[in-house]
């Protein structure tokens, strides 16, 4: 049962007297888990990603990779106006218009890819006898 969404549940046992106290303690502890203060939940939610980043090597490697990709993207996007101003001698307003081409291209590319992936999913679903599987959406 999902601990975050369910209310307290009393567990039935085959023994009557000894296990009633245990079931009551489980109910009380489960109920206090749900009724924790928002500060505790919020604090734990903020600290958990940092703990993962400190103690898990795979998360550190993924974070390093994402930092590298973000740095490249940042450099690319910030140098667009300076390249068109300095090299091609365009005004600031005209050099900023090149962001529109980037936005339109990314939007059209994502829409075309979504349509293509839906078509691939439908064909794989029909090959499988009309039963779709989640793995069919991962094919490229």
Secondary structure, DSSP 4 states (H G I P E B T S, - for coil): --TTT----PPP-S-SHHHHHHHHHHHHHHHHHHT--HHHHHHHHHHHHHHHHHH-HHHHHHHHHHHHHHHHHHHHHHHHHHHHHHTS---HHHHHTHHHHHHHHHHHHHHHHHHHHHHHHHHHHHHTTS---GGGGG--
